[in-house]
Amino acid sequence: MAGIFAGLKVIDAATYVAGPSAATILGDFGASVIKLEPPGGDAYRGLAAAPGQPRSGTDYPWMLDNRGKRGLVLDLKRADAQGVLHRMIRATDILVTNTVPRLRAGLGIEPDALMALNPRLIYAALTAYGETGPEADKTGFDATAYWARSGLMDLVRPDAGAPPARSVAGMGDHPAGLALYGAIVTALYRRERTGQGGLVHASLLGAGLWSNGFMVQAALDGAEFIPRPPRERAPNAMVNLYQAGCGRWFLLALLNEARQWPALLEVLGRPGWGCDPRFADQATRRANAPALAAELDTAFASRSLAEWRPLLDAASLTFDAVTTTAEAAAADQPRATGAIRPTAAGRWTVDSPLHVEGEAKAPAPPPPGLGEDAEAILAEHGYAPAEIRALREAGALGGR
């Protein structure tokens, strides 16, 4: 399998999730990706063992975000290790980093310096808060920069009086990684036309603001915000959470009320609601939303979700169950679409959500061990065995 990006050489010098995930997508489509880690490795290697994370016999996050890469360790605080990277850069198409701007010079990875070595290089930077501005050097994770800072954490709570909702691992990193991937591919297109690389960047904050764009744009336009009421007093009963008789919750989302209201009454067996003056039209249903929600609560409690599902589907009423992660992982539909696909080892993995018809993706090989491909990678860049031994003995490759 060659892939769209066959022959493209990528160095993933980023840590944790967002930057590396952009490199993973490039690898999915055939790019050759080197995972460059500091001595001791990317701290992401230990995240699966952190308190509160799902327990497994595999390092599942490392597999997800570093599949198919080759491993190299360089101690970029050392001049000799920087020299190795600089030699590699001359033959590299894309460098991915999440190092904040103020630290790049000390590691020998300033954009201008590397692009001077290779004008075709695309330098892809992922930061928490952006490349410029007073917080350009502020560190952050998706929980802080994407979730808390963007307004999403404040908005996504059951109601205005509830505590803010915590994020889950990687929730904002993967969207930010997609943004960086998009910037990289855009720059590749420009390079095809001009022959020049350049600096591209994305941030966790920028991705969070884009994800929350509906509400942020409202704020920019001076909108008045309405505190989120409890579910029972939601302003639109036709777009609301309901609980079936089995205890399972599902989200009803009926936006085309002219067509879907009569269909809903037929499914529920409540034709009389069509004559109820409280629910006669969309305006009255909105004005009496708490009363309608209470009626719907009673109606939906009469059957299990397994019973409601075929009835709602047959009537083309938009809904879906509040699904556990285990259920989402085991479902047939993601496998049918390739959203979950097999790995080279016969397991399953989450696929990058981009598909090009007629182009197969790489078979998701396992991720690299720490620095396991150093000799092969350095040899490809012209280092003789004696030179490699000398670098290793000096500590440039992360150990003596």
Secondary structure, DSSP 8 states (H G I E B T S, - for coil): ---TTTT-EEEE---SSHHHHHHHHHHHTT-EEEEEE-TT--GGGGGGGSTTS---SS-HHHHHHHTT-EEEE--TTSHHHHHHHHHHHTT-SEEEE---HHHHGGGT--HHHHHHH-TT-EEEEEESS-SSSTTTT----IIIIIIITTSHHHH-SSSTTS------TTTTHHHHHHHHHHHHHHHHHHHHHHS--EEEEEEHHHHHHHHTHHHHHHHHTT--------GGG-S-TTEEEEE-TTS-EEEEE---HHHHHHHHHHHHT-GGGGG-GGGSSHHHHHHTHHHHHHHHHHHHTTS-HHHHHHHHHHTT--EEE---HHHHHH-HHHHHHTSEEE-TTS-EEE--S---TT-----------TTTTHHHHHHHTT--HHHHHHHHHHTTTS--
